[in-house]
């Protein structure tokens, strides 16, 4: 896979706090669909909601070619973040800083589990208070 901007080979890398393919020159990040889905394992992110919203948006055409070589990238906006998306392979290209901004919109999955546990403990406390 090549960076569409720099024509440099993209390298599998930890890219702006999430695994993907990064460009060593422009620091852009390519996340194929499976890497986008994986965001849901570390963040409160629903991949199907993401795809549904992106697919329903008007496509803003670009001159950018998909790094996977399957089509043209289109510019999109989701959760206060811009990125380029391939409607053929469902991968997303983030310019430097865009991926970090995109991920910042979602709570960490561990925060969700802690909150759920705290809610359960609080619920048990309320139940025991009622049984007194």
Secondary structure, 3 states (H helix, E strand, C coil): CECCCCCCECEEEEECCEEEEECCCCCCEEECHHHHHHHHHHECCCHHHHHHHHHHCCCEEEEEECCCCCCEEEEEEECCEEEEEECCCCCEEECCCHHHHHHHCCCEHHHHHHHHHHHHHHHHHHHHHHHC
